[in-house]
Amino acid sequence: MFNKQTITPWWKQSWPWFLISLPAIAVVGCSITIWLAFSLHPDAPIRDGVVKHGLKVEQVAK
């Protein structure tokens, strides 16, 4: 008459691990991106007598 279903704990099911893995993959990817941004080829400083306004670099008259 009644259907007996076995209830398994959440850590033995696959769907919670799938849902947890999506943000975990994003955190790993963000960490790698931040590491790459700070470790590879930092910007060179601007020379004396030069002013940078956004993407435009201008010579300052002395």
Buried (B, 14 or more C-beta within 10 A) or exposed (E): EEEEEEEEEEEEEEEEEEEEEEEEEEEEEEEEEEEEEEEEEEEEEEEEEEEEEEEEEEEEEE
